[in-house]
Amino acid sequence: MSLLNFFRTTLGLKIIMGVTGFMLFGFVVGHLIGNLQVFLGAATINAYAEFLHSLGKGLWVIRIGLIAVLVTHVWAAVTLAHRNRAARNEQYAENTSYKASVASRTMMITGSILLGFIIFHIFHFTVRNIPGLEYTAANYTEVMSDGETRFDVYNMMISGFSHWWVSALYILGMAALGFHLSHGVASAFRSLGLMTAAYRKIEEYFAAGISSSLVVGYSIIPIMVLVGVLHYERPVGGVEHASEAASPPSSITLNTKEAY
């Protein structure tokens, strides 16, 4: 059997699911670490964002690679779901469905919610072209003391999450992520042969713990914006904001030119 044919088998698809799942899981963890820098202030997270953009073509290689991994993961999941549905008869479903957890029974649902959320997230913070939030594509440029400019990601995040419906969508997306990972991580361990009977409970607890931590970590950002803990640090694009209590530092002003 050729390698290509092997990966079309059920076992091969499960291995693809496990590998791509772990890759996406690693990105989610790394992305959270980057996002949490918002609590260190505008200067820190804006510098982090500028570093990512300084990668130039390398950043696009990473983005295209992530999209390829995501598409492969979704393809494997849908293919396996269709095969399972075709193979399962009513008697089998009645005898085994009660043993499955809520997270395992709703993997396709939470996966679909996550896919929709990812598309929204890309248009919100990367393409910056969500109807009603177009201002995030302009008016957010820091002009540094040396004349160089960089995108003001900090204030863009504050602006976006100041809309309750945007924060609600993000929190819903993170709840779906938590359910998806709580089963997906443990399932990936099994698919790749990394879960043994002796360590099964430990790995399941790890999956539940890490997924819960990611939900809290991502959700705390919009929540802190809504309650006012995170707020504008300087005027944005010349627009007045009620939460702006201080003037911008003398070394940094804001320009209305688009950053990228």
CORRAFEN-V153211 format. One record per helix or strand of 3 or more residues. SS is the DSSP state (~ for helix, > for strand). FROM is the first residue (numbers start at 1). TO is the last residue. Records with the same first field share a line. If there is no record, write none. Layout:
SS=FROM-TO + FROM-TO
This chain:
~=3-6 + 10-40 + 42-54 + 57-87 + 90-99 + 102-105 + 107-126 + 134-137 + 153-161 + 164-191 + 200-226
>=141-143 + 149-151 + 253-255
